[in-house]
Amino acid sequence: MTKQRMSWQDVLDELMLEENAPTSDALARWQNRYPQYRNELVSFFESWAARRAAAEGPDSDPIDEEKLSRRGVEFAMNMLRKQGRIVDPVPAAEVKPFDQLVLTAVYLLRGQGDDMAITDKVSVMQGEEADLGAVFESLSRLQRNAYIRPWNSDPKTEPGGVSKRYFTVMLAGEHALAEARVTSRVVAEALGEFA
Amino acid sequence: MRTLLLSVVEGLLPRAVPKSYLQRLREYRGPAWTFFAKVGRLLGCSYRAQVFNAFDKYVFTASMALIVYCYGWVAGSKAQALFVVAGLLALTLRDAWAHHDPNDALAPLAERRYCIDSAKDAAVVLISVLASQALLLETSPEIALPQAALCRATAVFVPLIGIARMALRPKPTAQFPVRMRNLSAETLYRRTWFLNGLWIAALAGVCAMSSTGLANNPWDFLRGGLILPSYSVLFAIQRRTLLQRTLVVTIFTNVRKLVLGDRKRRVAAGLKKGELGWRWYVAMHIVVFAQLLLAVVGQLSPWLSGEDPGFTRPAVALIGLAATVLSWRHVMASNRAAARAIEDL
């Protein structure tokens, strides 16, 4: 096979068999040998050198597996938090003493306590008549912090045919109650064997 | 005496307070001073709780900005401060009284109640402004507003505050009218596009009204020339036509479904938080409505400052603002309903 007849593919095969590295000497040698492929050889040596440098050099874009897994866990935790399956622990100090009593009353009434039943329960727990305004404000605050949730009853099942608003404790409320039970004697006594 | 007091308290207590509280007070047979203390505590605590529940930073900021804008042209700093304080106090108390949780699916409030409440808000704040003016006339007449200036500012302020509160008050998502649910997907699609066209025309009309009419005015170009491109961007973000284009017809293809599927991608069905392009969607909303507001401000300012005595242009601008801002939720609901109808095929 003469040099003139050799195709570019044959030249490449020959080059890969003979050369170990894309040096400038090798490029000059091959350009002299096959001047008709001068430009192709320059492009090939360039890309060969670049690929070799990329393979030998430090990893410019390493995969930080730790970071990826951390992000994955963070994403999953956020989803669970949004779904209400995970609740950040609430320090008992954030829930006022009166709110703790109201929360306990809601818990003890097991989702069947309306405003007045809760007021009566709080009155029994603290040993004196509870203030109506304070109970309303406390229920509002607990609701705003997602410790309790209201639900309206079916009017057909109520004596006067008028729907009533009942409250039930949510997961965050139970966490707060568990904290309150440790710090408050009244709450601990009221909860007794319940919690 | 107690019955009379309780009937007054019944009207004063926030709407969210259940009737059982009043019933408990009616049944109370203790000493009179304890009874009055209980009534006072219930009023105070319920308002305090409802003020927190009802507070909305956007509504509050918009209300304050509107009072400053409308009365700032004609009032001195002291009078303006009094108007701001009186207006915001009145609105805060009014919000506490009327607050209803829009997420309360068990006891939803009709859409018209939100509109009526907003109109009443405007009336309440008007009364507070007039009371402030009366107070100024009594105590410091030198800083009280001239009658003509007060009328000018109030004529603009009352509709503006009503529109702002109607638009910004937290509401449940707009529902598509029941009577239109029987329409075919094609009819819904056509009507939605007609509605979109009307809305764009109203928007462009309000913006075009604010042009100065001077030749080669760059402000005119910015006000009139940017509104349609920015609306187009807002529209394009929601369509996602680049993501899917599958108009490949074979012998087994349901052509109606295919054509409607392609039409669905031409409807601005809106984006949810976290979806691709959400930030651009919010940003383009701000850009579009900011241009609308700038155009309306351009119409109202000459009237407020007294330069232009004619009320026709401000009135038309206010009507245009009300029509575009208040119908936006329904235009979006219509687009969503059209997309859903096509999807359900």
Interface residues (C-beta under 8 A of the other chain):
Chain A: D114 D115 M116 T119 D131 L132 G133 A134 F136 E137 S140 R141 R144 W151 N152 S163 K164 R165
Chain B: V17 P18 S20 Y21 R24 L25 K38 R41 L42 L43 G44 C45 S46 R48 A49 Q50 F52 N53 L106 A107
